[in-house]
Amino acid sequence: MTRSDFTGAEGREPPRLLLAGIDSLYAGYYLDTSAAAFDWDEIQYQKERVQQSRSDDYAEIELGSERFALRPSGRFPYNYVFENRAFHVALGEHIRPSCYVQFLSEALWKEGAQALHRRLLAWAGSVSLTPAEPEGLSRVDLAFDFALEEIDFSEDHFVTRAKKDGKWRGDRKAESFQFGTGDVVVRVYDKAKEIEQASGKVFFHQLWGQSEGVWRIEFQVRKARLRTAGIVTMGDLAEYQGDLLRELATNHTSLRLPDASDSNRSRWPLHPLWRALQAAIDAMPQHGLVESLSAVTSLEYRLHQQLTAIYGYCKGAGATLALIAGEEEAPTLSVVLGKLRRLLAIRHQPADWDEDVTKRMRGYALGKW
């Protein structure tokens, strides 16, 4: 596709795309810590040593295939935080997920999300932490960087479903626009200025081939919205991110060229910047519009909600059963499920079960929850 394909309203051409990819990624890993090939007491000792030190703010520690900085404090509800240039790893011995990972920006751009995922699993294997179930993504930031010396749009030129938006200025010039505050946040901002004033991520200068005049369009997407797009694991992300981005850049937020003859902004022609964005997204692997996956993914998300509720009720039932039995220690999940199975069998009415489950199946199929 050539630049001339985009020449449209007012003869404008789109800006040049410099970089596109995942800038930030957070995921929970359900690792079995029961056979960990390291000494938890030693890690606790090193953590306390740093806490008591007046000069050190971390302890250098080698765990399996990775070398980390062990921080003096955890990150609730995790006791231990390990950091290196690729990962921030929060780890706990008796918690689900036992491992919560932030993949860092520089490593994501240089190695790629899937390569870092494999590296993380290789590290887990090197210390005998085996996955008990697939990982779960909680947040992904997808970014597109364009060469844009100056802007010719304002907040009034955006069309968005977001109920809240914001604008930030510097030296009396717009530097950042934000749309949304929840599961989806869309940002359009001067990335070169942000690096200079805040993040200091100068490695982007090498990736861009320039240090000024770069604006970023960024989609920050959290767990609930990821799941409705069928994205739960890293494999899902690789397969469906194009579909998700296409839906967001088409239906959630877009940038338009004003048309004085039409009061409906949603009918205004797309700004060249947004046409360039959509072209970049169209070049990604896709299965079609995200809505085409909704029938299955909605049921999967419904199941996720049900399992979350069931798991919570199991905890409550476990506490109740333990108190009834006069026990002081918490029963395991398998013990609780065994007792609940016997108790539910007493209350189970096969005819009512079949009728009620069939009725709910029909209702779910019609979207009645």
MARSE-191229 format. One record per residue (C-alpha): x, y, z; residue in three letters. Coordinates in steps of 0.001 Angstrom, whole numbers. Last residue first. Example, Ala and Ser with C-alpha at 12.3 -4.5 7.8 and 13.67 -1.06 7.14 Angstrom:
% residues 2
{xx: 13670 yy: -1060 zz: 7140 residuo: SER};
{xx: 12300 yy: -4500 zz: 7800 residuo: ALA};
END
This chain:
% residues 369
{xx: -27929 yy: -13948 zz: 31935 residuo: TRP};
{xx: -30239 yy: -13749 zz: 28962 residuo: LYS};
{xx: -28131 yy: -13548 zz: 25789 residuo: GLY};
{xx: -30413 yy: -15796 zz: 23761 residuo: LEU};
{xx: -28072 yy: -18776 zz: 24067 residuo: ALA};
{xx: -27827 yy: -17975 zz: 27774 residuo: TYR};
{xx: -31617 yy: -18289 zz: 28083 residuo: GLY};
{xx: -31731 yy: -21636 zz: 26300 residuo: ARG};
{xx: -28922 yy: -22988 zz: 28459 residuo: MET};
{xx: -30668 yy: -21589 zz: 31555 residuo: ARG};
{xx: -33874 yy: -23477 zz: 30791 residuo: LYS};
{xx: -31938 yy: -26687 zz: 30141 residuo: THR};
{xx: -30126 yy: -26273 zz: 33469 residuo: VAL};
{xx: -33411 yy: -25715 zz: 35316 residuo: ASP};
{xx: -35228 yy: -28683 zz: 33779 residuo: GLU};
{xx: -32343 yy: -31108 zz: 34119 residuo: ASP};
{xx: -31655 yy: -30103 zz: 37721 residuo: TRP};
{xx: -35320 yy: -30245 zz: 38707 residuo: ASP};
{xx: -35558 yy: -33818 zz: 37423 residuo: ALA};
{xx: -32248 yy: -34857 zz: 39028 residuo: PRO};
{xx: -33040 yy: -33441 zz: 42515 residuo: GLN};
{xx: -29762 yy: -32877 zz: 44360 residuo: HIS};
{xx: -29995 yy: -31877 zz: 48023 residuo: ARG};
{xx: -28280 yy: -34961 zz: 49458 residuo: ILE};
{xx: -25774 yy: -34993 zz: 46600 residuo: ALA};
{xx: -24933 yy: -31375 zz: 47428 residuo: LEU};
{xx: -23692 yy: -32355 zz: 50879 residuo: LEU};
{xx: -21535 yy: -35201 zz: 49533 residuo: ARG};
{xx: -20049 yy: -33016 zz: 46797 residuo: ARG};
{xx: -19540 yy: -30177 zz: 49254 residuo: LEU};
{xx: -17440 yy: -32421 zz: 51488 residuo: LYS};
{xx: -15203 yy: -33504 zz: 48606 residuo: GLY};
{xx: -14946 yy: -29951 zz: 47279 residuo: LEU};
{xx: -13840 yy: -28717 zz: 50717 residuo: VAL};
{xx: -11168 yy: -31430 zz: 50988 residuo: VAL};
{xx: -9893 yy: -30674 zz: 47485 residuo: SER};
{xx: -9765 yy: -26948 zz: 48262 residuo: LEU};
{xx: -7623 yy: -27553 zz: 51317 residuo: THR};
{xx: -9022 yy: -27109 zz: 54826 residuo: PRO};
{xx: -7932 yy: -24083 zz: 56875 residuo: ALA};
{xx: -6463 yy: -25040 zz: 60242 residuo: GLU};
{xx: -8278 yy: -24680 zz: 63567 residuo: GLU};
{xx: -10862 yy: -27433 zz: 63218 residuo: GLU};
{xx: -13973 yy: -27601 zz: 65415 residuo: GLY};
{xx: -15915 yy: -29509 zz: 62738 residuo: ALA};
{xx: -18517 yy: -26735 zz: 62469 residuo: ILE};
{xx: -15695 yy: -24166 zz: 62332 residuo: LEU};
{xx: -13957 yy: -26032 zz: 59527 residuo: ALA};
{xx: -17212 yy: -26422 zz: 57565 residuo: LEU};
{xx: -17902 yy: -22680 zz: 57830 residuo: THR};
{xx: -14375 yy: -21677 zz: 56712 residuo: ALA};
{xx: -14515 yy: -24105 zz: 53790 residuo: GLY};
{xx: -17983 yy: -22892 zz: 52824 residuo: ALA};
{xx: -16708 yy: -19311 zz: 52685 residuo: GLY};
{xx: -13696 yy: -20316 zz: 50617 residuo: LYS};
{xx: -15905 yy: -22413 zz: 48351 residuo: CYS};
{xx: -18224 yy: -19414 zz: 47915 residuo: TYR};
{xx: -15291 yy: -17373 zz: 46586 residuo: GLY};
{xx: -14313 yy: -20134 zz: 44163 residuo: TYR};
{xx: -17900 yy: -20376 zz: 42972 residuo: ILE};
{xx: -18041 yy: -16612 zz: 42359 residuo: ALA};
{xx: -14799 yy: -16643 zz: 40364 residuo: THR};
{xx: -15982 yy: -19713 zz: 38479 residuo: LEU};
{xx: -19214 yy: -17934 zz: 37561 residuo: GLN};
{xx: -17397 yy: -14819 zz: 36368 residuo: GLN};
{xx: -15007 yy: -16883 zz: 34216 residuo: HIS};
{xx: -17947 yy: -18845 zz: 32848 residuo: LEU};
{xx: -19616 yy: -15579 zz: 31824 residuo: ARG};
{xx: -16337 yy: -14535 zz: 30183 residuo: TYR};
{xx: -16290 yy: -17779 zz: 28221 residuo: GLU};
{xx: -19933 yy: -17286 zz: 27250 residuo: LEU};
{xx: -19187 yy: -13751 zz: 26070 residuo: SER};
{xx: -16150 yy: -15057 zz: 24182 residuo: THR};
{xx: -18199 yy: -17531 zz: 22188 residuo: VAL};
{xx: -20967 yy: -15254 zz: 20933 residuo: ALA};
{xx: -18608 yy: -12258 zz: 20787 residuo: SER};
{xx: -16206 yy: -13583 zz: 18197 residuo: LEU};
{xx: -17848 yy: -11894 zz: 15202 residuo: SER};
{xx: -17980 yy: -8667 zz: 17229 residuo: GLU};
{xx: -14194 yy: -8495 zz: 17117 residuo: VAL};
{xx: -14321 yy: -7807 zz: 13400 residuo: LEU};
{xx: -12530 yy: -10317 zz: 11204 residuo: GLY};
{xx: -9969 yy: -13021 zz: 11921 residuo: HIS};
{xx: -6969 yy: -10722 zz: 11909 residuo: GLN};
{xx: -3212 yy: -10771 zz: 11287 residuo: PRO};
{xx: -1904 yy: -7163 zz: 11275 residuo: MET};
{xx: -1832 yy: -5090 zz: 8070 residuo: ALA};
{xx: -5295 yy: -3718 zz: 8846 residuo: ASP};
{xx: -3880 yy: -2236 zz: 12056 residuo: ILE};
{xx: -1267 yy: -233 zz: 10152 residuo: ALA};
{xx: -3934 yy: 951 zz: 7693 residuo: ALA};
{xx: -6181 yy: 1958 zz: 10605 residuo: GLN};
{xx: -3398 yy: 4081 zz: 12086 residuo: LEU};
{xx: -2610 yy: 5723 zz: 8736 residuo: ALA};
{xx: -6291 yy: 6576 zz: 8308 residuo: ARG};
{xx: -6267 yy: 7959 zz: 11824 residuo: TRP};
{xx: -3367 yy: 10295 zz: 11060 residuo: LEU};
{xx: -4966 yy: 11294 zz: 7744 residuo: PRO};
{xx: -8055 yy: 12502 zz: 9667 residuo: HIS};
{xx: -11154 yy: 10448 zz: 8967 residuo: LEU};
{xx: -13994 yy: 12161 zz: 7132 residuo: PRO};
{xx: -16786 yy: 13720 zz: 9232 residuo: TRP};
{xx: -19836 yy: 11486 zz: 9591 residuo: ARG};
{xx: -19274 yy: 10870 zz: 13316 residuo: SER};
{xx: -19076 yy: 14646 zz: 13772 residuo: ARG};
{xx: -22751 yy: 15129 zz: 12928 residuo: ASN};
{xx: -23157 yy: 18870 zz: 12271 residuo: SER};
{xx: -22339 yy: 18447 zz: 8575 residuo: ASP};
{xx: -21600 yy: 21348 zz: 6211 residuo: SER};
{xx: -18743 yy: 22662 zz: 8342 residuo: ALA};
{xx: -16819 yy: 19418 zz: 7880 residuo: ASP};
{xx: -14073 yy: 19006 zz: 10478 residuo: PRO};
{xx: -11453 yy: 16302 zz: 9795 residuo: LEU};
{xx: -11869 yy: 13392 zz: 12184 residuo: ARG};
{xx: -9943 yy: 11420 zz: 14808 residuo: LEU};
{xx: -11416 yy: 8134 zz: 16001 residuo: SER};
{xx: -12354 yy: 6473 zz: 19280 residuo: THR};
{xx: -14337 yy: 3374 zz: 20272 residuo: HIS};
{xx: -15816 yy: 2153 zz: 16980 residuo: ASN};
{xx: -13073 yy: 2073 zz: 14378 residuo: THR};
{xx: -9795 yy: 2314 zz: 16308 residuo: ALA};
{xx: -11209 yy: 127 zz: 19089 residuo: LEU};
{xx: -12657 yy: -2499 zz: 16738 residuo: GLU};
{xx: -9496 yy: -2702 zz: 14647 residuo: ARG};
{xx: -7354 yy: -2887 zz: 17759 residuo: LEU};
{xx: -9286 yy: -5868 zz: 19108 residuo: LEU};
{xx: -9173 yy: -7736 zz: 15814 residuo: ASP};
{xx: -5436 yy: -7141 zz: 15457 residuo: GLY};
{xx: -4837 yy: -8274 zz: 19033 residuo: GLN};
{xx: -6548 yy: -11616 zz: 18332 residuo: TYR};
{xx: -3872 yy: -14207 zz: 17573 residuo: GLU};
{xx: -809 yy: -12904 zz: 19387 residuo: ALA};
{xx: -2922 yy: -11913 zz: 22378 residuo: LEU};
{xx: -4660 yy: -15291 zz: 22463 residuo: ASP};
{xx: -1286 yy: -17019 zz: 22678 residuo: GLY};
{xx: -301 yy: -14770 zz: 25562 residuo: MET};
{xx: -3411 yy: -15856 zz: 27424 residuo: THR};
{xx: -6847 yy: -14350 zz: 28057 residuo: VAL};
{xx: -7759 yy: -12527 zz: 24847 residuo: ILE};
{xx: -11161 yy: -13522 zz: 23450 residuo: GLY};
{xx: -12127 yy: -9924 zz: 22691 residuo: ALA};
{xx: -14548 yy: -9875 zz: 25631 residuo: THR};
{xx: -11621 yy: -11119 zz: 27698 residuo: ARG};
{xx: -9392 yy: -8188 zz: 26790 residuo: LEU};
{xx: -12132 yy: -5774 zz: 27795 residuo: ARG};
{xx: -12396 yy: -7290 zz: 31287 residuo: ALA};
{xx: -8620 yy: -7590 zz: 31701 residuo: LYS};
{xx: -7451 yy: -4078 zz: 30855 residuo: ARG};
{xx: -6704 yy: -2294 zz: 27576 residuo: VAL};
{xx: -4424 yy: 716 zz: 27175 residuo: GLN};
{xx: -4555 yy: 1802 zz: 23529 residuo: PHE};
{xx: -1810 yy: 4245 zz: 22544 residuo: GLU};
{xx: -1497 yy: 6666 zz: 19643 residuo: ILE};
{xx: 1981 yy: 8185 zz: 19894 residuo: ARG};
{xx: 3351 yy: 11420 zz: 18465 residuo: TRP};
{xx: 6950 yy: 11853 zz: 17320 residuo: VAL};
{xx: 8412 yy: 15228 zz: 16307 residuo: GLY};
{xx: 11752 yy: 14928 zz: 18022 residuo: GLU};
{xx: 14421 yy: 12318 zz: 18741 residuo: SER};
{xx: 14915 yy: 10637 zz: 15382 residuo: GLN};
{xx: 15773 yy: 7194 zz: 13965 residuo: GLY};
{xx: 12664 yy: 5833 zz: 15651 residuo: TRP};
{xx: 14296 yy: 2814 zz: 17321 residuo: LEU};
{xx: 17408 yy: 4812 zz: 18207 residuo: GLN};
{xx: 15381 yy: 7668 zz: 19679 residuo: HIS};
{xx: 13214 yy: 5112 zz: 21464 residuo: PHE};
{xx: 16215 yy: 4129 zz: 23585 residuo: PHE};
{xx: 15801 yy: 7574 zz: 25181 residuo: VAL};
{xx: 13235 yy: 6273 zz: 27625 residuo: LYS};
{xx: 13614 yy: 9239 zz: 30011 residuo: GLY};
{xx: 10072 yy: 8711 zz: 31334 residuo: SER};
{xx: 9143 yy: 12258 zz: 32343 residuo: ALA};
{xx: 10003 yy: 15506 zz: 30555 residuo: GLN};
{xx: 12185 yy: 14431 zz: 27633 residuo: GLU};
{xx: 10455 yy: 11097 zz: 27123 residuo: ILE};
{xx: 7031 yy: 12748 zz: 27334 residuo: GLU};
{xx: 8138 yy: 15401 zz: 24836 residuo: LYS};
{xx: 9113 yy: 12744 zz: 22277 residuo: ALA};
{xx: 5878 yy: 10890 zz: 22951 residuo: LYS};
{xx: 3674 yy: 13867 zz: 22084 residuo: ASP};
{xx: 288 yy: 12382 zz: 22889 residuo: TYR};
{xx: -2792 yy: 10517 zz: 21702 residuo: VAL};
{xx: -4150 yy: 8321 zz: 24475 residuo: ARG};
{xx: -6979 yy: 5799 zz: 24394 residuo: VAL};
{xx: -8021 yy: 4195 zz: 27674 residuo: VAL};
{xx: -10103 yy: 1021 zz: 27715 residuo: VAL};
{xx: -11059 yy: -913 zz: 30857 residuo: ASP};
{xx: -11544 yy: 2291 zz: 32821 residuo: GLY};
{xx: -10509 yy: 5930 zz: 32391 residuo: THR};
{xx: -11593 yy: 6895 zz: 28873 residuo: GLY};
{xx: -10260 yy: 9273 zz: 26233 residuo: PHE};
{xx: -6939 yy: 11048 zz: 26736 residuo: GLN};
{xx: -5320 yy: 13852 zz: 24748 residuo: PHE};
{xx: -1707 yy: 14952 zz: 25258 residuo: SER};
{xx: 714 yy: 17704 zz: 24259 residuo: GLU};
{xx: -1556 yy: 20605 zz: 23315 residuo: ALA};
{xx: 425 yy: 23840 zz: 23113 residuo: LYS};
{xx: 398 yy: 26718 zz: 25599 residuo: ARG};
{xx: 3984 yy: 25937 zz: 26634 residuo: ASP};
{xx: 2696 yy: 22528 zz: 27686 residuo: GLY};
{xx: -904 yy: 21408 zz: 27492 residuo: ARG};
{xx: -2879 yy: 18433 zz: 28789 residuo: TRP};
{xx: -6305 yy: 17316 zz: 27623 residuo: LYS};
{xx: -8829 yy: 15013 zz: 29246 residuo: GLY};
{xx: -11704 yy: 12708 zz: 28471 residuo: ASP};
{xx: -14537 yy: 11009 zz: 30277 residuo: LYS};
{xx: -17596 yy: 9209 zz: 28924 residuo: LYS};
{xx: -15592 yy: 7340 zz: 26301 residuo: ALA};
{xx: -17534 yy: 6449 zz: 23160 residuo: ARG};
{xx: -15314 yy: 8712 zz: 21101 residuo: THR};
{xx: -15270 yy: 11104 zz: 18152 residuo: VAL};
{xx: -12177 yy: 13299 zz: 18178 residuo: PHE};
{xx: -11992 yy: 16652 zz: 16375 residuo: HIS};
{xx: -13149 yy: 18628 zz: 19407 residuo: ASP};
{xx: -10023 yy: 17587 zz: 21318 residuo: GLU};
{xx: -7912 yy: 19536 zz: 18833 residuo: SER};
{xx: -6348 yy: 18890 zz: 15437 residuo: PHE};
{xx: -3614 yy: 20294 zz: 13200 residuo: ASP};
{xx: -624 yy: 18873 zz: 15042 residuo: ILE};
{xx: 3028 yy: 19612 zz: 14575 residuo: GLU};
{xx: 6149 yy: 17655 zz: 13612 residuo: GLU};
{xx: 4369 yy: 14336 zz: 13308 residuo: LEU};
{xx: 6423 yy: 11190 zz: 12705 residuo: ALA};
{xx: 4101 yy: 8479 zz: 13994 residuo: PHE};
{xx: 4360 yy: 6007 zz: 16880 residuo: ASP};
{xx: 1711 yy: 3291 zz: 17306 residuo: PHE};
{xx: 1280 yy: 1712 zz: 20739 residuo: ALA};
{xx: -507 yy: -1229 zz: 22349 residuo: LEU};
{xx: -674 yy: -1215 zz: 26160 residuo: ASP};
{xx: -1802 yy: -4567 zz: 27590 residuo: VAL};
{xx: -3320 yy: -5223 zz: 31007 residuo: ARG};
{xx: -4497 yy: -8181 zz: 33105 residuo: SER};
{xx: -3336 yy: -11142 zz: 31044 residuo: LEU};
{xx: -3885 yy: -14619 zz: 32481 residuo: GLY};
{xx: -1355 yy: -17452 zz: 32408 residuo: GLU};
{xx: -2433 yy: -20996 zz: 31654 residuo: PRO};
{xx: -2792 yy: -23522 zz: 34511 residuo: GLU};
{xx: -525 yy: -25226 zz: 37053 residuo: ALA};
{xx: 2576 yy: -23759 zz: 35416 residuo: PRO};
{xx: 5754 yy: -25303 zz: 36886 residuo: THR};
{xx: 8125 yy: -23465 zz: 39222 residuo: LEU};
{xx: 11146 yy: -25748 zz: 39285 residuo: SER};
{xx: 13743 yy: -22940 zz: 39493 residuo: VAL};
{xx: 14947 yy: -23304 zz: 35876 residuo: SER};
{xx: 11373 yy: -23973 zz: 34786 residuo: GLY};
{xx: 10272 yy: -20540 zz: 35988 residuo: ALA};
{xx: 13187 yy: -18959 zz: 34104 residuo: TRP};
{xx: 12204 yy: -20805 zz: 30920 residuo: ALA};
{xx: 8605 yy: -19648 zz: 31429 residuo: LEU};
{xx: 9789 yy: -16042 zz: 31678 residuo: LEU};
{xx: 11966 yy: -16427 zz: 28589 residuo: ARG};
{xx: 9052 yy: -17890 zz: 26637 residuo: ARG};
{xx: 6901 yy: -14908 zz: 27629 residuo: HIS};
{xx: 9761 yy: -12574 zz: 26724 residuo: LEU};
{xx: 9920 yy: -14110 zz: 23238 residuo: ALA};
{xx: 6142 yy: -13738 zz: 22877 residuo: GLN};
{xx: 6200 yy: -10081 zz: 23924 residuo: ALA};
{xx: 9038 yy: -8991 zz: 21643 residuo: GLY};
{xx: 12807 yy: -8871 zz: 22194 residuo: GLU};
{xx: 13803 yy: -5236 zz: 21577 residuo: LYS};
{xx: 10433 yy: -3508 zz: 21921 residuo: TRP};
{xx: 9249 yy: -5642 zz: 24842 residuo: LEU};
{xx: 12641 yy: -5443 zz: 26537 residuo: ALA};
{xx: 12588 yy: -1639 zz: 26465 residuo: GLU};
{xx: 8997 yy: -1481 zz: 27749 residuo: SER};
{xx: 9184 yy: -3822 zz: 30710 residuo: LEU};
{xx: 7106 yy: -6973 zz: 31123 residuo: PHE};
{xx: 5230 yy: -6692 zz: 34411 residuo: GLN};
{xx: 4790 yy: -10073 zz: 36021 residuo: VAL};
{xx: 2550 yy: -11463 zz: 38746 residuo: TYR};
{xx: 3552 yy: -14857 zz: 40152 residuo: CYS};
{xx: 1636 yy: -17024 zz: 42601 residuo: SER};
{xx: -1665 yy: -16380 zz: 40851 residuo: PRO};
{xx: -3094 yy: -17269 zz: 43254 residuo: ARG};
{xx: -1329 yy: -17010 zz: 46620 residuo: ILE};
{xx: 651 yy: -19201 zz: 49020 residuo: HIS};
{xx: 4331 yy: -18755 zz: 48140 residuo: GLU};
{xx: 4263 yy: -15278 zz: 46668 residuo: GLY};
{xx: 6180 yy: -13668 zz: 43819 residuo: LEU};
{xx: 6093 yy: -10243 zz: 42180 residuo: ALA};
{xx: 8319 yy: -10208 zz: 39086 residuo: VAL};
{xx: 9320 yy: -6957 zz: 37374 residuo: HIS};
{xx: 10740 yy: -8127 zz: 34110 residuo: PHE};
{xx: 13185 yy: -7450 zz: 31266 residuo: ALA};
{xx: 15795 yy: -5076 zz: 32672 residuo: ARG};
{xx: 15823 yy: -6826 zz: 36053 residuo: ASN};
{xx: 13518 yy: -6805 zz: 39037 residuo: GLU};
{xx: 12443 yy: -9161 zz: 41807 residuo: PHE};
{xx: 9572 yy: -8355 zz: 44180 residuo: VAL};
{xx: 8771 yy: -10546 zz: 47172 residuo: TYR};
{xx: 5908 yy: -10750 zz: 49634 residuo: ASN};
{xx: 3017 yy: -10467 zz: 47184 residuo: TYR};
{xx: -381 yy: -9087 zz: 48258 residuo: PRO};
{xx: 618 yy: -6295 zz: 48044 residuo: PHE};
{xx: 3911 yy: -5433 zz: 46374 residuo: ARG};
{xx: 6886 yy: -6526 zz: 48418 residuo: GLY};
{xx: 9498 yy: -4424 zz: 50144 residuo: SER};
{xx: 13287 yy: -4515 zz: 50288 residuo: PRO};
{xx: 13583 yy: -5192 zz: 46520 residuo: ARG};
{xx: 15487 yy: -8185 zz: 45187 residuo: LEU};
{xx: 17508 yy: -7134 zz: 42133 residuo: ALA};
{xx: 17516 yy: -10030 zz: 39730 residuo: PHE};
{xx: 19769 yy: -12440 zz: 37834 residuo: ARG};
{xx: 17950 yy: -14944 zz: 35659 residuo: GLU};
{xx: 18496 yy: -18600 zz: 34676 residuo: SER};
{xx: 17946 yy: -20057 zz: 38140 residuo: GLY};
{xx: 17535 yy: -17361 zz: 40745 residuo: LEU};
{xx: 20573 yy: -15136 zz: 41139 residuo: GLU};
{xx: 20282 yy: -12377 zz: 43703 residuo: ILE};
{xx: 21492 yy: -8807 zz: 43936 residuo: GLU};
{xx: 20017 yy: -7247 zz: 47047 residuo: ALA};
{xx: 18215 yy: -3922 zz: 46804 residuo: TYR};
{xx: 18140 yy: -438 zz: 48292 residuo: ASP};
{xx: 21608 yy: -649 zz: 49808 residuo: ASP};
{xx: 23148 yy: 2122 zz: 51912 residuo: SER};
{xx: 21418 yy: 2190 zz: 55292 residuo: ARG};
{xx: 20775 yy: -1539 zz: 55390 residuo: SER};
{xx: 18004 yy: -2877 zz: 57614 residuo: GLN};
{xx: 15502 yy: -3377 zz: 54802 residuo: GLN};
{xx: 18246 yy: -4844 zz: 52628 residuo: VAL};
{xx: 19004 yy: -7486 zz: 55254 residuo: ARG};
{xx: 15289 yy: -8187 zz: 55658 residuo: GLU};
{xx: 14990 yy: -9026 zz: 51949 residuo: LYS};
{xx: 18099 yy: -11188 zz: 52033 residuo: GLN};
{xx: 16695 yy: -13135 zz: 55008 residuo: TYR};
{xx: 13331 yy: -13586 zz: 53276 residuo: GLN};
{xx: 15120 yy: -14918 zz: 50197 residuo: ILE};
{xx: 17102 yy: -17327 zz: 52377 residuo: GLU};
{xx: 13923 yy: -18510 zz: 54083 residuo: ASP};
{xx: 12300 yy: -19179 zz: 50704 residuo: TRP};
{xx: 15204 yy: -21466 zz: 49748 residuo: ASP};
{xx: 15316 yy: -22206 zz: 46041 residuo: PHE};
{xx: 14305 yy: -25026 zz: 43722 residuo: ALA};
{xx: 10575 yy: -24472 zz: 44186 residuo: ALA};
{xx: 8685 yy: -27755 zz: 44638 residuo: ALA};
{xx: 5488 yy: -26377 zz: 46201 residuo: SER};
{xx: 5572 yy: -23170 zz: 44142 residuo: THR};
{xx: 3160 yy: -24294 zz: 41435 residuo: ASP};
{xx: 3045 yy: -21382 zz: 39022 residuo: LEU};
{xx: -218 yy: -19698 zz: 38045 residuo: TYR};
{xx: 1269 yy: -16793 zz: 36105 residuo: TYR};
{xx: -465 yy: -13397 zz: 36232 residuo: GLY};
{xx: 194 yy: -10965 zz: 33401 residuo: ALA};
{xx: 1019 yy: -7310 zz: 32789 residuo: TYR};
{xx: 2215 yy: -5881 zz: 29456 residuo: LEU};
{xx: 3575 yy: -2522 zz: 28363 residuo: SER};
{xx: 4747 yy: -1073 zz: 25052 residuo: ASP};
{xx: 3308 yy: -3649 zz: 22662 residuo: ILE};
{xx: 3912 yy: -2842 zz: 18998 residuo: GLY};
{xx: 4169 yy: -219 zz: 16282 residuo: ALA};
{xx: 7070 yy: 2004 zz: 15221 residuo: LEU};
{xx: 7855 yy: 4801 zz: 12790 residuo: LEU};
{xx: 4568 yy: 5230 zz: 10916 residuo: LEU};
{xx: 4895 yy: 8179 zz: 8520 residuo: ARG};
{xx: 2205 yy: 10848 zz: 8611 residuo: PRO};
{xx: -818 yy: 10507 zz: 6354 residuo: PRO};
{xx: -1303 yy: 12515 zz: 3179 residuo: GLU};
{xx: -3566 yy: 15513 zz: 2863 residuo: ARG};
{xx: -5315 yy: 16425 zz: -366 residuo: GLY};
{xx: -8040 yy: 18379 zz: 1466 residuo: GLU};
{xx: -9778 yy: 15117 zz: 2264 residuo: ALA};
{xx: -8105 yy: 12190 zz: 626 residuo: GLY};
{xx: -4604 yy: 11003 zz: -210 residuo: THR};
{xx: -4441 yy: 7652 zz: 1529 residuo: PHE};
{xx: -3659 yy: 5404 zz: -1431 residuo: ASP};
{xx: -979 yy: 7913 zz: -2458 residuo: SER};
{xx: 1140 yy: 6806 zz: 505 residuo: ARG};
{xx: 1470 yy: 3361 zz: -990 residuo: THR};
{xx: 0 yy: 0 zz: 0 residuo: MET};
END
